[in-house]
């Protein structure tokens, strides 16, 4: 199984994972063979990538720390809670909404602790219409994995998870035509989008069921170490460690996700962008922990090697993620295997959408 952009999909391709619509209901089931009608439905649902089973990827499967079923349950719960909380505000809250968020975080924590060493990679199961909810769930998972790598306490990690899953709730107050605008935002629109941190904090600030740590994440997750962030232009140690963790994970997931106005970057490209920002804007130590938990080249990823050959990743190397076990591709078929740990003069130059 491998990830394939919709532009590269062909009639007859078989789905390797199910695809869901904006109600978190099944749109197309696993093992469905694609017709032109199905491809048109995927495009209409703003699906950018799907997983396919083909001869090239036969028998390959990338294992993620969070199952597809739990992810869909989490995204559905986040969507419901976001809408309910944004309509209630202040003290007029529904405890069930908060409980549902905490239950999601507890479920995610359970699988994180039950599967030590399993690496994170984002799974594409739904369209860009669900970006805010999907992004919130993904950032929560990644933030908790990073916090666990940093050996923070379980109680602290739980609060980080709640803050991470709620970090963009203020976007519920921003018009969709602004959030999903394809063209560059006008000055006033940029200003409006930046208000989402204050909107989110205002929704939660009087809610005693959410810890101050979680609320702080909602308010401050766009602050940068060099003072260039917002809303308060905090710098350095003025920004709490839990906020810095979520900021890093927020940026990584945002640039490695498909959006209405841009296509995703692969994990290696996203990490390289963040590496340059970590010099001045982001926490370099947290970046190193991010590197430990992110699956840079998941099984099924097609890559180009420095010797000019194409290959497909068939096994990760958790101790040296940039040097996995690959299998050379010739005539769109797998040929000899190559362990990049044994061939140190050969390295991956980029990922390929084949």
HELIX and SHEET records of a PDB file:
HELIX    1   1 UNK A   36  UNK A   44  1                                   9    
HELIX    2   2 UNK A   68  UNK A   88  1                                  21    
HELIX    3   3 UNK A   95  UNK A  114  1                                  20    
HELIX    4   4 UNK A  128  UNK A  130  5                                   3    
HELIX    5   5 UNK A  131  UNK A  149  1                                  19    
HELIX    6   6 UNK A  154  UNK A  166  1                                  13    
HELIX    7   7 UNK A  169  UNK A  173  5                                   5    
HELIX    8   8 UNK A  176  UNK A  179  1                                   4    
HELIX    9   9 UNK A  187  UNK A  194  1                                   8    
HELIX   10  10 UNK A  196  UNK A  204  1                                   9    
HELIX   11  11 UNK A  212  UNK A  220  1                                   9    
HELIX   12  12 UNK A  236  UNK A  238  5                                   3    
HELIX   13  13 UNK A  241  UNK A  255  1                                  15    
HELIX   14  14 UNK A  267  UNK A  277  1                                  11    
HELIX   15  15 UNK A  284  UNK A  293  1                                  10    
SHEET    1   A 3 UNK A   2  UNK A   5  0                                        
SHEET    2   A 3 UNK A  49  UNK A  53 -1                                        
SHEET    3   A 3 UNK A  14  UNK A  15 -1                                        
SHEET    1   B 2 UNK A  19  UNK A  20  0                                        
SHEET    2   B 2 UNK A  26  UNK A  28 -1                                        
SHEET    1   C 5 UNK A 333  UNK A 339  0                                        
SHEET    2   C 5 UNK A 325  UNK A 330 -1                                        
SHEET    3   C 5 UNK A 310  UNK A 315 -1                                        
SHEET    4   C 5 UNK A 302  UNK A 305 -1                                        
SHEET    5   C 5 UNK A 348  UNK A 351 -1                                        
END                                                                             
